[in-house]
Amino acid sequence: MTKLFILFMLFLTSFTSLAEAEFDVQPQDSILLTVFLKHDQSKKLDEIQGILTEQGFFETFPPKGVSVVSWYVMMGIGQVVTLEVPAHQLNEVNLAIEKTAWKAFTTEFYPTYNLYPIYKDRLKNKAKVSYK
């Protein structure tokens, strides 16, 4: 009975380690897209929030099927959002921004990729911070 239990635990942990190994793997048909939502410094924060609410930003962005990888404030610049976007939905992200974020922000888009999986084995410090 003990051997069966040990075999079961080994079997279970092997699947857990497989799932962990794919944590950094991006789906093949997707891209990372970094979007700069640059603050209009002539507007106060409550004005910007009002424009976003009025235009439906919070309901529209990101479009369904698009995942937020990170969303940070870059002081003095604005907000920096990195999205995982299925390639066929790139136009939906662009339209969501054009319809709901313009007037509150000026925008810039940068195709991005995750370099960490390539370099992680070469780094001397093996620590990785994950905010997930």
Buried (B, 14 or more C-beta within 10 A) or exposed (E): EEEEEEEEEEEEEEEEEEEEEEEEEBEEEBBBBBBBBBBBEEBEEEEBBEBBEEBEBEEBBBBEEBEEBEEEEEEEEBBBBBBBBBEEBBEBBBEBBEEBBEEBBEBEBEEBEEEEEEEEEEEEEEEEEEEE
